[in-house]
């Protein structure tokens, strides 16, 4: 007898993969994995990105639960909420793919 597909499981996995599937988002995740928390300005300066685009990616990942944020004074600091995501990225780094 065949086992049925666990739809909830595969949808959750696809949701996380779709959310992080952008080079800028992976860069942000790598950076937040190295630093406990960072402001938008710090992330923008460190990665050399535009502030508005960085904010867009941060808001998207926060809305989907990958990141969290905390206001401290005038600054909002972002941090990794899903601590497993950097491990997922590390596994994918080791996959041998041909980029077209």
MDTraj code that builds the backbone (N, CA, C; nanometers):
import mdtraj as md
import numpy as np

residues = "UNK UNK UNK UNK UNK UNK UNK UNK UNK UNK UNK UNK UNK UNK UNK UNK UNK UNK UNK UNK UNK UNK UNK UNK UNK UNK UNK UNK UNK UNK UNK UNK UNK UNK UNK UNK UNK UNK UNK UNK UNK UNK UNK UNK UNK UNK UNK UNK UNK UNK UNK UNK UNK UNK UNK UNK UNK UNK UNK UNK UNK UNK UNK UNK UNK UNK UNK UNK UNK UNK UNK UNK UNK UNK UNK UNK UNK UNK UNK UNK UNK UNK UNK UNK UNK UNK UNK UNK UNK UNK UNK UNK UNK UNK UNK UNK UNK UNK UNK UNK".split()
xyz = np.array([
    [0.0828, -0.1173, 0.0000],
    [0.0000, 0.0000, 0.0000],
    [0.0881, 0.1247, 0.0000],
    [0.0570, 0.2192, -0.0875],
    [0.1367, 0.3406, -0.0982],
    [0.0999, 0.4397, 0.0104],
    [0.2018, 0.5126, 0.0554],
    [0.1810, 0.6158, 0.1550],
    [0.1289, 0.7415, 0.0863],
    [0.0335, 0.8096, 0.1489],
    [-0.0208, 0.9317, 0.0908],
    [0.0731, 1.0486, 0.1138],
    [0.0699, 1.1414, 0.0222],
    [0.1505, 1.2622, 0.0321],
    [0.1019, 1.3471, 0.1491],
    [0.1941, 1.3909, 0.2322],
    [0.1611, 1.4804, 0.3434],
    [0.1570, 1.6221, 0.2873],
    [0.0383, 1.6647, 0.2473],
    [0.0199, 1.7928, 0.1793],
    [0.0653, 1.9091, 0.2663],
    [0.0309, 1.9078, 0.3931],
    [0.0716, 2.0169, 0.4824],
    [0.2231, 2.0293, 0.4892],
    [0.2896, 1.9159, 0.4961],
    [0.4366, 1.9145, 0.5051],
    [0.5002, 1.9739, 0.3802],
    [0.4577, 1.9280, 0.2636],
    [0.5209, 1.9761, 0.1404],
    [0.4843, 2.1216, 0.1119],
    [0.3649, 2.1635, 0.1520],
    [0.3287, 2.3039, 0.1343],
    [0.4120, 2.3938, 0.2241],
    [0.4386, 2.3510, 0.3465],
    [0.5231, 2.4289, 0.4377],
    [0.6646, 2.4420, 0.3817],
    [0.7192, 2.3319, 0.3325],
    [0.8538, 2.3343, 0.2747],
    [0.8581, 2.4265, 0.1532],
    [0.7600, 2.4156, 0.0652],
    [0.7550, 2.5010, -0.0542],
    [0.7400, 2.6473, -0.0153],
    [0.6616, 2.6764, 0.0867],
    [0.6413, 2.8129, 0.1341],
    [0.7736, 2.8759, 0.1777],
    [0.8510, 2.8017, 0.2577],
    [0.9805, 2.8532, 0.3041],
    [1.0753, 2.8720, 0.1864],
    [1.0827, 2.7733, 0.0976],
    [1.1732, 2.7836, -0.0168],
    [1.1366, 2.9017, -0.1072],
    [1.0071, 2.9206, -0.1335],
    [0.9648, 3.0337, -0.2171],
    [0.9977, 3.1666, -0.1500],
    [0.9837, 3.1727, -0.0197],
    [1.0089, 3.2968, 0.0528],
    [1.1557, 3.3374, 0.0475],
    [1.2454, 3.2420, 0.0560],
    [1.3885, 3.2754, 0.0599],
    [1.4546, 3.2715, -0.0771],
    [1.3805, 3.2351, -0.1814],
    [1.4378, 3.2112, -0.3139],
    [1.4700, 3.3406, -0.3882],
    [1.5616, 3.4176, -0.3340],
    [1.6103, 3.5386, -0.3995],
    [1.7512, 3.5647, -0.3464],
    [1.8461, 3.5979, -0.4333],
    [1.9837, 3.6187, -0.3859],
    [1.9955, 3.7225, -0.2742],
    [1.9179, 3.8307, -0.2820],
    [1.9244, 3.9343, -0.1791],
    [1.8724, 3.8803, -0.0454],
    [1.7678, 3.8011, -0.0500],
    [1.7121, 3.7456, 0.0733],
    [1.8077, 3.6462, 0.1369],
    [1.8742, 3.5681, 0.0553],
    [1.9736, 3.4742, 0.1084],
    [2.0889, 3.5516, 0.1717],
    [2.1302, 3.6613, 0.1078],
    [2.2345, 3.7461, 0.1658],
    [2.1933, 3.8039, 0.2998],
    [2.0689, 3.8484, 0.3103],
    [2.0174, 3.9029, 0.4360],
    [2.0151, 3.7942, 0.5434],
    [1.9693, 3.6754, 0.5073],
    [1.9656, 3.5642, 0.6031],
    [2.1060, 3.5288, 0.6493],
    [2.2018, 3.5220, 0.5563],
    [2.3410, 3.4937, 0.5938],
    [2.3926, 3.5978, 0.6930],
    [2.3629, 3.7244, 0.6649],
    [2.4088, 3.8342, 0.7497],
    [2.3458, 3.8253, 0.8889],
    [2.2161, 3.8001, 0.8942],
    [2.1487, 3.7901, 1.0237],
    [2.1876, 3.6629, 1.0981],
    [2.2369, 3.5641, 1.0278],
    [2.2891, 3.4446, 1.0933],
    [2.4216, 3.4749, 1.1629],
    [2.4973, 3.5694, 1.1086],
    [2.6256, 3.6085, 1.1670],
    [2.6092, 3.7092, 1.2807],
    [2.5043, 3.7910, 1.2725],
    [2.4801, 3.8963, 1.3715],
    [2.3437, 3.8716, 1.4355],
    [2.3355, 3.8879, 1.5652],
    [2.2114, 3.8590, 1.6367],
    [2.0945, 3.9415, 1.5860],
    [2.1188, 4.0707, 1.5615],
    [2.0152, 4.1593, 1.5100],
    [2.0829, 4.2738, 1.4363],
    [2.0104, 4.3297, 1.3387],
    [2.0648, 4.4411, 1.2608],
    [1.9513, 4.5321, 1.2167],
    [1.9825, 4.6611, 1.2023],
    [1.8840, 4.7570, 1.1526],
    [1.8840, 4.7544, 0.9999],
    [1.7798, 4.8117, 0.9422],
    [1.7720, 4.8224, 0.7959],
    [1.8943, 4.8963, 0.7429],
    [1.9312, 5.0052, 0.8086],
    [2.0470, 5.0833, 0.7628],
    [2.1757, 5.0023, 0.7671],
    [2.1930, 4.9227, 0.8726],
    [2.3130, 4.8389, 0.8832],
    [2.3156, 4.7330, 0.7727],
    [2.2023, 4.6692, 0.7501],
    [2.1937, 4.5658, 0.6458],
    [2.2201, 4.6271, 0.5092],
    [2.1581, 4.7430, 0.4840],
    [2.1758, 4.8129, 0.3563],
    [2.3222, 4.8475, 0.3325],
    [2.3860, 4.9036, 0.4336],
    [2.5273, 4.9433, 0.4206],
    [2.6170, 4.8215, 0.4035],
    [2.5931, 4.7185, 0.4804],
    [2.6788, 4.5998, 0.4771],
    [2.6713, 4.5277, 0.3431],
    [2.5512, 4.5173, 0.2875],
    [2.5329, 4.4442, 0.1616],
    [2.5402, 4.5344, 0.0383],
    [2.5458, 4.6662, 0.0593],
    [2.5540, 4.7585, -0.0533],
    [2.4273, 4.7631, -0.1371],
    [2.3131, 4.7563, -0.0706],
    [2.1852, 4.7515, -0.1391],
    [2.1102, 4.8837, -0.1214],
    [2.0050, 4.9022, -0.2008],
    [1.9192, 5.0188, -0.1846],
    [1.8293, 4.9976, -0.0635],
    [1.8063, 5.1048, 0.0122],
    [1.7292, 5.0945, 0.1352],
    [1.5851, 5.0509, 0.1095],
    [1.5216, 5.1056, 0.0069],
    [1.3809, 5.0719, -0.0186],
    [1.3652, 4.9242, -0.0575],
    [1.4566, 4.8734, -0.1381],
    [1.4501, 4.7337, -0.1789],
    [1.4814, 4.6405, -0.0612],
    [1.5782, 4.6804, 0.0202],
    [1.6105, 4.6020, 0.1398],
    [1.4901, 4.5950, 0.2325],
    [1.4247, 4.7089, 0.2533],
    [1.3060, 4.7135, 0.3388],
    [1.1956, 4.6241, 0.2848],
    [1.1784, 4.6226, 0.1539],
    [1.0781, 4.5371, 0.0911],
    [1.1044, 4.3896, 0.1221],
    [1.2294, 4.3461, 0.1041],
    [1.2645, 4.2065, 0.1305],
    [1.2510, 4.1723, 0.2790],
    [1.2928, 4.2640, 0.3662],
    [1.2798, 4.2405, 0.5100],
    [1.1329, 4.2274, 0.5498],
    [1.0492, 4.3167, 0.4999],
    [0.9062, 4.3130, 0.5329],
    [0.8418, 4.1832, 0.4849],
    [0.8795, 4.1389, 0.3650],
    [0.8233, 4.0155, 0.3107],
    [0.8617, 3.8958, 0.3971],
    [0.9896, 3.8871, 0.4327],
    [1.0341, 3.7732, 0.5138],
    [0.9786, 3.7806, 0.6556],
    [0.9566, 3.9014, 0.7070],
    [0.8956, 3.9159, 0.8390],
    [0.7494, 3.8721, 0.8344],
    [0.6779, 3.9160, 0.7324],
    [0.5366, 3.8826, 0.7186],
    [0.5164, 3.7310, 0.7095],
    [0.6125, 3.6626, 0.6506],
    [0.6007, 3.5182, 0.6311],
    [0.6666, 3.4375, 0.7421],
    [0.7165, 3.5057, 0.8459],
    [0.7659, 3.4369, 0.9643],
    [0.9110, 3.3954, 0.9637],
    [0.9840, 3.4279, 0.8573],
    [1.1266, 3.3935, 0.8524],
    [1.2054, 3.4834, 0.9485],
    [1.1699, 3.6121, 0.9505],
    [1.2359, 3.7113, 1.0348],
    [1.1391, 3.7650, 1.1387],
    [1.1948, 3.8236, 1.2423],
    [1.1199, 3.8996, 1.3401],
    [1.1823, 4.0370, 1.3495],
    [1.1156, 4.1281, 1.4187],
    [1.1727, 4.2618, 1.4358],
    [1.1391, 4.3147, 1.5740],
    [1.2212, 4.4097, 1.6176],
    [1.2004, 4.4722, 1.7476],
    [1.2446, 4.6177, 1.7367],
    [1.1571, 4.7068, 1.7817],
    [1.1900, 4.8490, 1.7810],
    [1.2725, 4.8825, 1.9050],
    [1.3810, 4.9550, 1.8808],
    [1.4636, 5.0072, 1.9893],
    [1.4875, 5.1541, 1.9591],
    [1.4171, 5.2422, 2.0292],
    [1.4266, 5.3849, 2.0004],
    [1.3687, 5.4135, 1.8640],
    [1.4486, 5.4786, 1.7800],
    [1.4036, 5.5124, 1.6448],
    [1.4316, 5.4012, 1.5440],
    [1.5068, 5.3014, 1.5844],
    [1.5465, 5.1955, 1.4914],
    [1.4641, 5.0686, 1.5095],
    [1.4442, 4.9986, 1.3990],
    [1.3840, 4.8659, 1.4021],
    [1.4951, 4.7672, 1.3692],
    [1.5138, 4.6711, 1.4569],
    [1.6162, 4.5697, 1.4373],
    [1.5504, 4.4387, 1.3954],
    [1.6101, 4.3748, 1.2965],
    [1.5602, 4.2476, 1.2438],
    [1.6474, 4.1343, 1.2943],
    [1.5853, 4.0186, 1.3114],
    [1.6562, 3.8992, 1.3571],
    [1.5911, 3.7775, 1.2931],
    [1.6644, 3.6668, 1.2933],
    [1.6111, 3.5412, 1.2393],
    [1.5111, 3.4822, 1.3372],
    [1.3911, 3.4569, 1.2901],
    [1.2902, 3.3903, 1.3719],
    [1.2971, 3.2392, 1.3457],
    [1.3092, 3.1999, 1.2184],
    [1.3242, 3.0578, 1.1822],
    [1.4732, 3.0258, 1.1796],
    [1.5215, 2.9772, 1.2910],
    [1.6655, 2.9519, 1.3069],
    [1.7170, 2.8397, 1.2171],
    [1.6267, 2.7595, 1.1604],
    [1.6683, 2.6472, 1.0757],
    [1.7006, 2.6893, 0.9324],
    [1.6571, 2.8086, 0.8923],
    [1.6730, 2.8505, 0.7531],
    [1.8200, 2.8568, 0.7096],
    [1.9123, 2.9094, 0.7911],
    [2.0531, 2.9067, 0.7482],
    [2.1060, 2.7648, 0.7243],
    [2.0573, 2.6683, 0.8024],
    [2.0979, 2.5288, 0.7815],
    [2.0469, 2.4782, 0.6469],
    [1.9259, 2.5161, 0.6120],
    [1.8689, 2.4797, 0.4826],
    [1.9526, 2.5376, 0.3691],
    [1.9918, 2.6628, 0.3828],
    [2.0754, 2.7278, 0.2808],
    [2.2091, 2.6565, 0.2699],
    [2.2664, 2.6172, 0.3831],
    [2.3948, 2.5460, 0.3832],
    [2.3839, 2.4141, 0.3076],
    [2.2751, 2.3413, 0.3283],
    [2.2534, 2.2153, 0.2562],
    [2.2459, 2.2422, 0.1065],
    [2.1743, 2.3471, 0.0689],
    [2.1587, 2.3789, -0.0730],
    [2.2896, 2.4262, -0.1370],
    [2.3776, 2.4849, -0.0581],
    [2.5092, 2.5261, -0.1097],
    [2.5881, 2.4068, -0.1604],
    [2.5685, 2.2930, -0.0989],
    [2.6454, 2.1737, -0.1320],
    [2.5852, 2.0932, -0.2483],
    [2.4698, 2.1372, -0.2994],
    [2.4066, 2.0696, -0.4123],
    [2.4810, 2.1075, -0.5395],
    [2.5144, 2.0099, -0.6190],
    [2.5879, 2.0349, -0.7434],
    [2.4880, 2.0618, -0.8561],
    [2.4731, 2.1906, -0.8880],
    [2.3782, 2.2294, -0.9939],
    [2.4530, 2.3041, -1.1036],
    [2.3960, 2.2991, -1.2214],
    [2.4491, 2.3751, -1.3342],
    [2.3608, 2.4974, -1.3522],
    [2.4204, 2.6152, -1.3442],
    [2.3452, 2.7397, -1.3593],
    [2.3499, 2.7804, -1.5057],
    [2.2329, 2.8010, -1.5639],
    [2.2254, 2.8367, -1.7055],
    [2.2323, 2.9850, -1.7252],
])
top = md.Topology()
chain = top.add_chain()
for i, resn in enumerate(residues, 1):
    res = top.add_residue(resn, chain, resSeq=i)
    for name in ("N", "CA", "C"):
        top.add_atom(name, md.element.get_by_symbol(name[0]), res)
traj = md.Trajectory(xyz[None], top)
